[in-house]
Each structure stands twice: as structure tokens, then as C-alpha cells.
């Protein structure tokens, strides 16, 4: 893959999660489910920036306020080829 598209891969190294979900997940006995599968998070654009919302607890996790600055965004989706 071209170096110009590496930023479109999953490069998350510090996930942003709901603190209440994190506490509940740690207290759970079922360790077969991953934290990623346990979370019910919505991420989307607002009038001011980007919000991360916890559906499980109906609360804000984080809101990025761009203070009127227009940032570049890339909504292209790179799909991996399936090999038979």
C-alpha cells in the first residue's frame, strides 16, 4: 500500500473510552468479551467539532471543539482484499 494512505489504516494507540464502561468492564466476570466489543460508542460531527458519546451510559465521553477552525478530513475507506 502506498505510503500516502497509511494514515487511513487503524493507527489508534491510545483509545478514548467511557470511564464508566471501563469500570464496569473491569468488574465483569466474563473475560471472553473484549473492551472494544463491550463499548457502545458513537462518534460524529457536531456544530462545533467532533463528539464521542457513550450509548450505554447516555453521556459525553469527549468533545473536540475546533473553535471555528476547519480541519482537513479524509472519509475514504480502504477495504482489504479478501483472498479465497
Secondary structure as the mmCIF struct_conf table of DSSP 4:
data_model
#
loop_
_struct_conf.conf_type_id
_struct_conf.id
_struct_conf.beg_label_comp_id
_struct_conf.beg_label_asym_id
_struct_conf.beg_label_seq_id
_struct_conf.end_label_comp_id
_struct_conf.end_label_asym_id
_struct_conf.end_label_seq_id
HELX_RH_3T_P HELX_RH_3T_P1 UNK A 3 UNK A 8
BEND BEND1 UNK A 9 UNK A 9
BEND BEND2 UNK A 13 UNK A 14
HELX_RH_AL_P HELX_RH_AL_P1 UNK A 19 UNK A 27
BEND BEND3 UNK A 29 UNK A 29
BEND BEND4 UNK A 32 UNK A 33
HELX_RH_AL_P HELX_RH_AL_P2 UNK A 35 UNK A 38
STRN STRN1 UNK A 41 UNK A 45
BEND BEND5 UNK A 47 UNK A 48
STRN STRN2 UNK A 49 UNK A 54
TURN_TY1_P TURN_TY1_P1 UNK A 55 UNK A 58
STRN STRN3 UNK A 59 UNK A 65
TURN_TY1_P TURN_TY1_P2 UNK A 67 UNK A 68
HELX_LH_PP_P HELX_LH_PP_P1 UNK A 69 UNK A 72
HELX_LH_PP_P HELX_LH_PP_P2 UNK A 78 UNK A 82
#
